[in-house]
């Protein structure tokens, strides 16, 4: 658009806002009261768009705003191959259509907001239920294990049983951590900052697993919707878990990168035993992470580090929330 059409979008309290083009090639037409036609040589559209329309054989047009001032949603445009095809009747008709279109858009926005609120409430309910119900179950199992451990410890012959109880206790702690991670994910608000959520999750992961995560994340906020946040968080969660279980180290680095117009890049690096474990490289966890990245329309690469360890990198396009 030219500055002329941008003015139309910014109008307020002007029910007659429109641009009527009689002859695009000659730049003749009229605008709303108080807004005379543009000076000679200054078209209603910028030169690139004007040339494009002329090549398509467009000679006349009507442009009306869909909503005025702060409620503006864009322009509704009609084009014709005929010169002077449109008149004041078409202007009024198109304005009525634009009003109906604005009502439809506002109704859609209202419906989406209601759906979003309902989703947030449902996620919060699930989070609360998961916390309340599963916490009781986990705590009950922990007490039972503690009691069994004491009973078995009274007899030296029960050493095999004590070993199995120790394994079960470790598995129970892992289940508790997984539940905490799921609760954290459910509490993430739609459109929240990706880097802030990754930082908070990493700090909690450190507490839950006695594991150090070194962060290098951008300071600029990056808003993602709930489905994108969920996929990214699950990938990072699985990657850190793999480092903790398979690498033989208790430390990893999490790095994020994004510049306007570029793809989002996230890396999880460690200095552990590397990628010698074929089961790890071809395991179910890696396959699931690849599927998640594909849903983000991105790619996942797993490489060995230059000084040992492994580097897991994901890259995916940013879709504005």
C-alpha positions as CSV (number, residue, x, y, z in Angstrom):
1,X,0.0,0.0,0.0
2,X,1.0,3.6,-0.4
3,X,0.8,6.2,2.3
4,X,-2.6,7.1,0.9
5,X,-4.1,3.7,1.7
6,X,-2.4,3.5,5.1
7,X,-4.2,6.8,6.0
8,X,-7.4,5.0,5.3
9,X,-6.6,2.2,7.7
10,X,-5.9,4.8,10.5
11,X,-9.1,6.7,10.1
12,X,-11.4,7.1,13.0
13,X,-15.0,8.4,13.3
14,X,-15.3,8.4,9.5
15,X,-18.1,6.2,8.3
16,X,-17.5,7.2,4.7
17,X,-13.9,6.0,4.6
18,X,-13.1,4.5,1.2
19,X,-10.9,4.9,-1.9
20,X,-12.6,4.7,-5.2
21,X,-10.3,4.2,-8.2
22,X,-11.8,5.0,-11.6
23,X,-8.7,4.6,-13.7
24,X,-5.6,3.1,-12.1
25,X,-3.4,3.9,-15.0
26,X,-4.3,7.6,-14.9
27,X,-4.6,7.5,-11.1
28,X,-8.0,9.1,-11.1
29,X,-10.6,8.5,-8.5
30,X,-11.9,9.9,-5.3
31,X,-11.6,9.4,-1.5
32,X,-13.6,10.2,1.6
33,X,-14.6,13.7,2.6
34,X,-11.6,15.8,3.5
35,X,-9.2,13.4,1.7
36,X,-8.8,14.5,-1.9
37,X,-7.3,12.2,-4.6
38,X,-3.5,11.8,-4.5
39,X,-1.4,14.2,-6.5
40,X,-0.4,13.2,-10.0
41,X,2.1,10.4,-10.1
42,X,1.3,9.2,-6.6
43,X,-0.9,6.1,-7.0
44,X,-3.3,4.6,-4.5
45,X,-0.9,1.6,-4.3
46,X,2.9,1.6,-4.3
47,X,4.6,1.4,-7.7
48,X,5.3,-2.4,-7.4
49,X,1.7,-3.2,-6.6
50,X,0.4,-0.8,-9.2
51,X,2.5,-2.4,-11.9
52,X,1.3,-5.8,-10.8
53,X,-2.3,-4.9,-11.0
54,X,-1.9,-3.2,-14.4
55,X,-0.3,-6.4,-15.7
56,X,-3.3,-8.3,-14.5
57,X,-5.5,-5.9,-16.4
58,X,-7.0,-4.1,-13.4
59,X,-8.3,-0.7,-14.2
60,X,-10.7,0.2,-11.4
61,X,-11.0,-0.7,-7.8
62,X,-12.8,0.0,-4.5
63,X,-10.9,-0.2,-1.2
64,X,-12.7,0.1,2.2
65,X,-11.4,-0.6,5.7
66,X,-12.6,-3.5,7.7
67,X,-13.1,-1.7,11.0
68,X,-11.8,1.8,11.8
69,X,-9.1,3.0,14.2
70,X,-8.1,0.5,16.8
71,X,-10.6,-2.0,15.5
72,X,-9.1,-2.0,12.0
73,X,-8.5,-5.5,10.6
74,X,-7.3,-4.6,7.1
75,X,-8.7,-3.6,3.7
76,X,-11.5,-5.2,1.7
77,X,-10.7,-4.6,-2.0
78,X,-12.6,-5.2,-5.2
79,X,-11.0,-5.0,-8.7
80,X,-12.4,-4.8,-12.2
81,X,-10.9,-4.9,-15.7
82,X,-13.3,-2.2,-16.8
83,X,-12.5,1.5,-16.4
84,X,-15.0,3.4,-14.1
85,X,-16.7,0.2,-13.3
86,X,-17.4,1.2,-9.6
87,X,-19.5,4.0,-8.3
88,X,-21.0,5.2,-5.0
89,X,-23.4,2.3,-4.9
90,X,-20.6,-0.2,-4.9
91,X,-18.8,1.7,-2.2
92,X,-21.8,1.6,0.1
93,X,-22.3,-2.1,-0.7
94,X,-18.7,-3.0,0.0
95,X,-18.8,-1.0,3.3
96,X,-21.8,-3.1,4.4
97,X,-19.9,-6.3,3.5
98,X,-16.9,-5.0,5.4
99,X,-19.0,-4.4,8.5
100,X,-20.4,-7.9,8.3
101,X,-16.9,-9.3,7.9
102,X,-15.7,-7.3,10.9
103,X,-18.6,-8.8,13.0
104,X,-17.6,-12.3,11.8
105,X,-14.0,-11.8,12.7
106,X,-14.8,-10.4,16.1
107,X,-17.1,-13.3,16.8
108,X,-14.4,-15.7,15.8
109,X,-11.9,-14.0,18.1
110,X,-14.4,-14.2,20.9
111,X,-15.0,-17.9,20.3
112,X,-11.2,-18.6,20.2
113,X,-10.7,-16.7,23.4
114,X,-13.4,-18.8,25.1
115,X,-11.7,-22.0,23.8
116,X,-8.4,-20.8,25.0
117,X,-9.7,-20.0,28.5
118,X,-11.5,-23.4,28.7
119,X,-8.2,-25.1,27.7
120,X,-6.3,-23.2,30.4
121,X,-8.9,-24.1,33.0
122,X,-8.8,-27.8,31.9
123,X,-5.0,-27.9,32.0
124,X,-5.0,-26.3,35.5
125,X,-7.6,-28.9,36.7
126,X,-5.5,-31.7,35.3
127,X,-2.4,-30.3,36.9
128,X,-4.1,-30.0,40.3
129,X,-5.6,-33.5,40.1
130,X,-2.2,-35.0,39.0
131,X,-0.5,-33.3,41.9
132,X,-3.0,-34.2,44.5
133,X,-3.8,-37.7,43.5
134,X,-0.4,-39.0,42.3
135,X,1.4,-37.3,45.2
136,X,-0.6,-39.3,47.7
137,X,0.1,-42.5,45.7
138,X,3.8,-41.8,45.5
139,X,4.1,-40.9,49.1
140,X,2.2,-44.0,50.2
141,X,4.5,-46.2,48.1
142,X,7.6,-44.5,49.6
143,X,6.4,-45.2,53.1
144,X,5.7,-48.9,52.2
145,X,9.2,-49.2,50.8
146,X,10.7,-47.6,53.8
147,X,8.9,-50.1,56.1
148,X,9.9,-53.1,53.9
149,X,13.5,-51.9,53.9
150,X,13.6,-51.9,57.7
151,X,12.0,-55.3,57.9
152,X,14.3,-56.9,55.3
153,X,17.4,-55.2,57.0
154,X,16.9,-57.2,60.1
155,X,18.1,-60.4,58.4
156,X,21.4,-60.7,56.5
157,X,19.9,-63.3,54.2
158,X,17.7,-60.6,52.8
159,X,20.5,-58.8,50.9
160,X,19.0,-59.7,47.5
161,X,15.7,-58.3,48.6
162,X,17.4,-55.1,49.8
163,X,19.0,-54.7,46.4
164,X,15.7,-55.0,44.7
165,X,14.1,-52.6,47.0
166,X,16.8,-50.1,46.3
167,X,16.1,-50.4,42.5
168,X,12.4,-50.0,43.1
169,X,13.1,-46.9,45.2
170,X,15.1,-45.4,42.4
171,X,12.4,-46.1,39.9
172,X,9.9,-44.5,42.3
173,X,12.0,-41.4,42.5
174,X,12.1,-41.3,38.7
175,X,8.3,-41.7,38.5
176,X,8.0,-38.8,41.0
177,X,10.3,-36.6,38.8
178,X,8.3,-37.5,35.7
179,X,5.1,-36.5,37.4
180,X,6.6,-33.2,38.4
181,X,7.8,-32.5,34.9
182,X,4.3,-33.3,33.6
183,X,2.7,-30.9,36.1
184,X,5.2,-28.2,35.1
185,X,4.3,-28.6,31.5
186,X,0.6,-28.4,32.2
187,X,1.1,-25.1,34.0
188,X,2.8,-23.3,31.1
189,X,0.6,-20.5,29.9
190,X,-0.2,-20.1,26.2
191,X,2.1,-17.6,24.4
192,X,4.7,-17.5,27.3
193,X,8.4,-16.9,26.8
194,X,10.2,-20.0,25.6
195,X,13.6,-19.1,27.1
196,X,12.1,-18.3,30.5
197,X,10.2,-21.6,30.6
198,X,13.4,-23.5,29.6
199,X,15.3,-21.7,32.3
200,X,12.7,-22.5,35.0
201,X,12.5,-26.1,33.9
202,X,16.3,-26.5,33.9
203,X,16.5,-25.2,37.4
204,X,13.8,-27.6,38.6
205,X,15.5,-30.5,36.7
206,X,18.7,-29.7,38.7
207,X,16.8,-29.9,42.0
208,X,14.9,-33.1,41.1
209,X,17.9,-35.0,39.8
210,X,20.9,-33.5,41.5
211,X,22.1,-32.6,38.1
212,X,23.8,-29.4,36.8
213,X,22.5,-27.6,33.7
214,X,24.6,-24.7,32.4
215,X,22.4,-22.2,30.5
216,X,23.2,-19.9,27.6
217,X,19.8,-18.5,26.6
218,X,18.8,-15.3,24.8
219,X,17.6,-12.4,26.9
220,X,14.9,-11.3,24.4
221,X,11.5,-12.9,24.9
222,X,10.2,-15.4,22.4
223,X,6.5,-16.2,22.6
224,X,5.4,-19.7,21.5
225,X,1.9,-21.3,21.7
226,X,1.2,-24.2,23.9
227,X,1.7,-27.0,21.3
228,X,5.1,-25.6,20.3
229,X,6.1,-25.1,24.0
230,X,5.1,-28.7,24.8
231,X,7.2,-30.2,22.0
232,X,10.3,-28.1,22.8
233,X,10.0,-28.8,26.5
234,X,9.6,-32.6,26.0
235,X,12.6,-32.7,23.6
236,X,14.9,-30.8,26.1
237,X,13.5,-33.0,29.0
238,X,14.2,-36.2,27.1
239,X,17.7,-35.0,26.1
240,X,18.7,-34.0,29.6
241,X,17.3,-37.3,30.9
242,X,19.4,-39.2,28.3
243,X,22.6,-37.3,29.4
244,X,21.8,-38.1,33.1
245,X,21.2,-41.8,32.4
246,X,23.7,-42.7,29.6
247,X,26.6,-40.2,29.6
248,X,28.2,-41.0,32.9
249,X,28.3,-37.3,33.8
250,X,26.1,-35.1,36.0
251,X,26.4,-31.9,34.0
252,X,25.1,-30.6,30.6
253,X,24.8,-27.3,28.7
254,X,21.6,-25.9,27.3
255,X,22.0,-23.3,24.6
256,X,19.4,-21.3,22.6
257,X,19.7,-19.1,19.6
258,X,17.3,-16.9,17.6
259,X,17.5,-13.8,15.4
260,X,14.5,-12.2,13.7
261,X,13.7,-14.0,10.5
262,X,15.9,-17.0,11.4
263,X,15.1,-20.4,12.8
264,X,15.1,-21.3,16.5
265,X,18.1,-23.4,17.5
266,X,18.5,-25.3,20.7
267,X,21.5,-27.5,21.7
268,X,22.0,-29.9,24.6
269,X,25.7,-30.7,25.1
270,X,27.6,-32.9,27.5
271,X,31.2,-34.1,28.1
272,X,30.4,-37.7,29.0
273,X,31.2,-41.0,27.5
274,X,30.0,-40.1,24.0
275,X,27.8,-42.0,21.5
276,X,29.3,-45.4,21.8
277,X,26.1,-46.9,23.1
278,X,24.2,-48.0,20.0
279,X,21.1,-48.7,22.1
280,X,21.1,-45.0,23.1
281,X,21.6,-43.7,19.6
282,X,18.8,-45.9,18.1
283,X,16.6,-45.9,21.2
284,X,13.0,-45.1,21.6
285,X,13.8,-41.7,23.2
286,X,15.7,-40.5,20.2
287,X,13.0,-41.7,17.8
288,X,10.3,-39.8,19.9
289,X,12.4,-36.6,19.9
290,X,12.7,-36.8,16.1
291,X,9.0,-37.2,15.8
292,X,8.5,-34.1,18.0
293,X,10.9,-32.1,15.9
294,X,9.1,-33.1,12.7
295,X,5.9,-31.8,14.2
296,X,7.7,-28.5,14.7
297,X,8.7,-28.7,11.0
298,X,12.3,-28.9,12.0
299,X,15.3,-31.2,12.1
300,X,17.3,-33.0,14.8
301,X,21.0,-33.8,14.6
302,X,23.0,-35.9,17.1
303,X,26.8,-35.6,16.9
304,X,29.9,-36.4,19.0
305,X,31.5,-33.4,20.7
306,X,35.0,-32.3,19.7
307,X,36.3,-33.1,23.2
308,X,34.1,-36.1,23.9
309,X,30.5,-36.3,24.9
310,X,27.5,-35.6,22.6
311,X,25.7,-32.7,21.1
312,X,22.0,-32.8,20.3
313,X,20.8,-30.0,18.1
314,X,17.3,-29.1,17.0
315,X,16.3,-26.4,14.6
316,X,12.8,-25.3,13.6
317,X,11.0,-22.3,12.1
318,X,9.4,-19.7,14.3
319,X,5.7,-19.1,13.8
320,X,4.6,-15.9,15.5
321,X,2.0,-16.5,18.2
